[in-house]
Amino acid sequence: MNIRNCHIKYRCTKTWENLIETEDQNIKYCNECDRGVHFCSTANDLLEAMKNDWCVAVDVESTDDLRSVRLLGDIGIEIPRE
């Protein structure tokens, strides 16, 4: 997924595999922050997460070695600075 005009407010050090499974395969529970983490596979999923201030997991391409990385964190809309 191509993510633009966003910034990571908080990048989590946990991995998707270490979160607690829920009944919804696209939501896992983090006992450290006591929040659900929503996997976003589409731009619409990500927009919905931003509107609801959800923690997210997204697959992004690493620029270091061109591998896919699942990034966890709290994402926000970037406001241009004047």
C-alpha positions as CSV (number, residue, x, y, z in Angstrom):
1,M,0.0,0.0,0.0
2,N,1.3,3.5,-0.9
3,I,0.9,5.8,2.2
4,R,1.2,9.5,1.6
5,N,0.4,12.7,3.6
6,C,0.5,10.7,6.9
7,H,3.0,10.5,9.7
8,I,3.5,7.9,12.4
9,K,2.5,9.6,15.8
10,Y,3.8,6.5,17.6
11,R,5.8,3.5,16.3
12,C,5.2,0.4,18.3
13,T,8.1,-2.0,19.0
14,K,5.8,-5.0,19.2
15,T,5.2,-7.3,16.2
16,W,1.9,-8.4,14.8
17,E,2.7,-12.0,15.7
18,N,3.2,-11.1,19.4
19,L,-0.2,-9.4,19.8
20,I,-3.2,-11.3,21.2
21,E,-5.7,-12.7,18.7
22,T,-9.3,-11.6,18.8
23,E,-12.4,-13.0,17.1
24,D,-11.7,-10.6,14.2
25,Q,-8.6,-11.7,12.2
26,N,-7.9,-8.1,11.2
27,I,-7.8,-6.9,14.9
28,K,-5.3,-7.9,17.5
29,Y,-5.1,-6.7,21.1
30,C,-2.0,-5.1,22.6
31,N,-1.8,-5.6,26.4
32,E,0.9,-3.0,26.7
33,C,-1.2,0.0,25.5
34,D,-4.6,-1.7,26.2
35,R,-5.8,-1.1,22.6
36,G,-6.9,-3.0,19.6
37,V,-4.5,-2.9,16.6
38,H,-6.3,-2.9,13.3
39,F,-4.7,-4.4,10.2
40,C,-5.2,-2.0,7.2
41,S,-4.7,-3.6,3.8
42,T,-6.4,-0.8,1.8
43,A,-6.3,3.0,1.7
44,N,-10.0,3.0,2.8
45,D,-9.1,0.8,5.8
46,L,-6.3,3.2,6.8
47,L,-8.6,6.3,6.3
48,E,-11.2,4.6,8.6
49,A,-8.5,3.9,11.2
50,M,-7.3,7.5,11.1
51,K,-10.8,8.9,11.6
52,N,-11.2,6.7,14.6
53,D,-7.7,7.2,16.1
54,W,-7.0,3.5,16.0
55,C,-3.6,1.9,16.3
56,V,-2.8,0.2,13.0
57,A,-0.7,-2.4,11.4
58,V,0.2,-1.9,7.7
59,D,2.5,-3.7,5.3
60,V,5.1,-1.4,3.9
61,E,8.1,-2.0,1.7
62,S,11.4,-1.5,3.4
63,T,13.8,0.8,1.5
64,D,16.8,-0.9,3.1
65,D,16.6,-4.3,1.5
66,L,13.2,-4.1,-0.4
67,R,11.4,-6.5,1.9
68,S,7.9,-6.2,3.2
69,V,7.6,-5.0,6.8
70,R,4.5,-4.9,9.0
71,L,4.6,-1.6,10.8
72,L,2.6,-1.1,14.0
73,G,1.7,2.2,15.4
74,D,-0.6,5.2,15.7
75,I,-0.9,7.1,12.4
76,G,-2.1,10.6,11.8
77,I,-2.7,13.0,9.0
78,E,0.3,15.2,8.3
79,I,-0.5,18.9,8.4
80,P,1.8,21.0,6.1
81,R,4.0,23.5,8.0
82,E,4.0,27.1,6.8
